[in-house]
């Protein structure tokens, strides 16, 4: 009975937190239309989370494209369809691996930073200081980071895909000897707008999700050093799992 009781309490706590997070997100996003508009702070946060994640995105994209080309060639050549290597690499990147892997890298680099930064601001009472200066911390701190994530991640995914496609071309054509004209021609022929739309849609929702979860976890972190560390770890874990769940849901709509 104790186990069942504890399970019930955990479920109720999870539902209560989900409701609290939903109210937090709605209250924060509603401030997007309120004045003063935080334009300068949006740009600063986009630079922090977007440009700051660029190197890890480029490296991950390059090696993902290389592995896809190498693995795909040795699978396709067995059935004599190595001419389809270009579409294999492009569709894998654009529809699935690009948005998901870029989002996971983004969570580790930018999401964790956002949660830790907001948690530290609570510990050092910087939120209270903003309120004393008649600045709404939810608009200045939370909203700017959520919007920055929602805009930056699609741009990073586009860079991830382009780097991956180029790396896949180098491996497939220059190293493995696939005909370059066939590689590019088959890629253009097989990749449609619906594939690009699926990738863009995922990246926008992933960015919004990461922004909301990481700011929420930072805002609700216990105002101690240990509390901030725990909140950061939970934010990364929760974002990673939710990205994979959301990926499955969105993919089911595009099949």
Secondary structure, 3 states (H helix, E strand, C coil): CHHHHHHHHHHHHHHHHHHHHHHHHHHHHHHHHCCCCCHHHHHHHHHHHCHHHHHHHHHHHHHHHHHHHHHHHHHHHHHCCHHHHHHHHHHHHHHHHHHHHHHHHHHHHHHHHHHHHHHHHHHCCHHHHHHHCCCCHHHHHHHHHHHHHHHHHHHHHHHHHHHHHHHHHHHHHHHCCCCHHHHHHHHHHHCCHHHHHHHHHHHHHHHHHHHHHHHHHHHCCCCCHHHHHHHHHHHHHHHHHHHHHHHHHHHHHCC
